[in-house]
Amino acid sequence: MILWEALGSVLIGLAVASGALRWLPARFGRFRSGALALATGPAAGLFGALLTHSVLGPGHALATLVGSLVVGGTLLSLLLRPSGPPRRSATA
């Protein structure tokens, strides 16, 4: 059972990463590297599944996949950089 959870979480992470690369509007920012985003998605999904599975225990496959989706999306959002030129503070 855990093998299917791991495979599902990797596929969820890959789908989230490719969807973010393809459909994320430019106003939210750009990814530093597309290859880095595609590599981070499955790794973050697998990490989220491992974390959720270790907290909830066996028998919660759907919750494990939801945790994989949440952690994958959160870690991918850390790779975004703001669009446009950098802003300078008036006090700096």
C-alpha positions as CSV (number, residue, x, y, z in Angstrom):
1,M,0.0,0.0,0.0
2,I,2.8,2.4,0.8
3,L,4.3,1.8,-2.6
4,W,1.1,3.1,-4.2
5,E,1.1,6.1,-1.9
6,A,4.7,6.9,-2.8
7,L,4.0,6.6,-6.5
8,G,0.8,8.7,-6.3
9,S,2.6,11.4,-4.3
10,V,5.4,11.6,-6.9
11,L,2.8,11.9,-9.7
12,I,0.9,14.5,-7.7
13,G,4.1,16.5,-7.2
14,L,5.0,16.3,-10.9
15,A,1.5,17.4,-11.9
16,V,1.6,20.3,-9.5
17,A,5.0,21.4,-10.8
18,S,4.1,21.1,-14.5
19,G,0.8,22.8,-13.9
20,A,2.5,25.7,-12.0
21,L,5.0,26.1,-14.8
22,R,2.4,26.1,-17.5
23,W,-0.6,28.0,-16.0
24,L,0.7,30.3,-13.3
25,P,0.1,33.9,-14.2
26,A,3.1,36.2,-14.5
27,R,1.8,38.5,-11.8
28,F,2.7,35.9,-9.2
29,G,6.3,35.8,-10.3
30,R,8.5,33.5,-12.3
31,F,10.4,30.4,-11.3
32,R,14.1,30.6,-11.1
33,S,14.5,27.5,-13.2
34,G,12.0,25.3,-14.9
35,A,14.1,22.2,-14.4
36,L,14.5,23.0,-10.7
37,A,10.7,23.3,-10.4
38,L,10.2,20.0,-12.2
39,A,12.6,18.3,-9.9
40,T,11.3,19.9,-6.7
41,G,7.7,18.9,-7.4
42,P,8.1,15.2,-7.1
43,A,10.6,15.4,-4.3
44,A,8.3,17.7,-2.3
45,G,5.3,15.5,-3.0
46,L,7.3,12.4,-1.7
47,F,8.4,14.3,1.3
48,G,4.9,15.4,2.0
49,A,3.6,11.9,1.8
50,L,6.3,10.6,4.1
51,L,5.6,13.3,6.6
52,T,1.8,12.8,6.5
53,H,2.2,9.0,6.6
54,S,4.5,9.2,9.6
55,V,2.0,11.5,11.5
56,L,-1.2,9.7,10.6
57,G,0.0,6.1,10.3
58,P,-1.1,3.5,7.9
59,G,-4.6,3.3,6.5
60,H,-5.0,6.9,5.6
61,A,-4.1,6.8,1.9
62,L,-6.3,9.7,0.8
63,A,-5.1,12.0,3.6
64,T,-1.5,11.1,2.8
65,L,-2.0,12.1,-0.9
66,V,-3.7,15.4,0.3
67,G,-0.7,16.1,2.5
68,S,1.5,15.4,-0.4
69,L,-0.4,18.0,-2.5
70,V,-0.2,20.6,0.2
71,V,3.5,20.2,1.0
72,G,4.3,20.0,-2.7
73,G,2.5,23.2,-3.5
74,T,4.0,25.0,-0.5
75,L,7.6,24.0,-1.4
76,L,7.1,25.0,-5.0
77,S,5.8,28.4,-4.0
78,L,9.2,29.0,-2.3
79,L,10.9,28.9,-5.7
80,L,8.9,31.8,-7.0
81,R,10.6,35.2,-7.4
82,P,8.7,38.4,-7.9
83,S,8.3,39.7,-11.4
84,G,9.6,43.1,-12.3
85,P,12.6,45.1,-11.1
86,P,13.7,44.8,-7.4
87,R,12.2,47.5,-5.2
88,R,14.4,49.7,-3.1
89,S,13.4,50.9,0.3
90,A,13.5,54.6,1.0
91,T,15.3,54.0,4.3
92,A,18.0,51.9,2.8
